[in-house]
Amino acid sequence: MIMFMQIVVLMALLSRMLTWQSAMTGLGVTLSVIPLSIIVGRWQTRIRLRVVQRTDARVKLTGEVLSGTHESVFHVSYTDKCSKV
């Protein structure tokens, strides 16, 4: 309701400053861009979701590699200590 009132007030002000044809042209362009904005927003959401999934996979793999490295270092140091005893 508030947005509709804002549009009416802005159209009245534009009509007084310019002509009503210019005000209607501006309104038409503004209203025609709204669907384009929605489409671009959905497209960006899909791309961002793919990027996040790939980043998660990369972080998971890095964690597994570091965990495996830690385990192998622990195993080597443990076997060295046991062989000295």
C-alpha positions in Angstrom: 0.0 0.0 0.0 2.8 2.4 0.9 4.7 1.6 -2.3 1.6 2.4 -4.4 1.2 5.7 -2.6 4.8 6.5 -3.2 4.4 5.8 -6.9 1.4 8.0 -7.1 3.1 10.9 -5.3 6.3 10.5 -7.4 4.2 10.4 -10.6 2.4 13.6 -9.6 5.7 15.3 -8.9 7.3 14.2 -12.1 4.2 15.3 -14.1 4.5 18.7 -12.6 8.3 19.0 -13.2 8.3 17.4 -16.7 5.3 16.3 -18.8 3.0 13.4 -18.1 4.5 11.6 -21.1 8.0 11.7 -19.6 6.6 10.6 -16.2 4.8 7.6 -17.8 7.9 6.7 -19.8 10.0 6.7 -16.6 7.4 4.6 -14.8 7.3 2.2 -17.8 11.0 1.8 -17.8 11.1 1.3 -14.0 8.4 -1.4 -14.1 10.0 -3.2 -17.0 13.3 -3.5 -15.2 11.8 -5.2 -12.2 11.4 -8.6 -13.9 14.9 -8.4 -15.3 16.2 -7.7 -11.8 14.4 -10.8 -10.5 15.8 -13.0 -13.2 19.4 -11.8 -12.6 19.0 -12.3 -8.9 17.9 -15.9 -9.4 20.8 -16.5 -11.8 23.3 -15.1 -9.3 21.8 -17.3 -6.6 22.3 -20.5 -8.7 25.9 -19.5 -9.5 26.7 -18.7 -5.9 25.3 -22.1 -4.8 27.6 -23.9 -7.3 30.6 -21.9 -6.0 29.8 -22.7 -2.4 29.4 -26.4 -3.2 32.8 -26.5 -4.9 34.4 -24.6 -2.1 33.0 -27.0 0.4 34.3 -30.0 -1.5 37.7 -28.3 -1.7 37.8 -27.6 2.0 36.7 -31.1 2.9 39.5 -32.6 0.7 42.1 -30.3 2.2 40.9 -31.3 5.7 41.2 -34.9 4.8 44.7 -34.4 3.4 45.9 -32.5 6.5 44.4 -35.1 8.8 46.1 -37.9 6.9 49.4 -36.0 7.1 49.0 -35.5 10.8 48.3 -39.2 11.3 51.3 -40.3 9.3 53.6 -37.9 11.1 52.2 -39.2 14.4 52.7 -42.8 13.3 56.3 -42.2 12.2 57.2 -40.4 15.4 55.5 -43.1 17.5 57.3 -46.0 15.7 60.7 -44.1 16.1 60.1 -43.8 19.8 59.1 -47.5 20.1 62.2 -48.6 18.1 64.5 -46.7 20.5 63.1 -48.5 23.6 
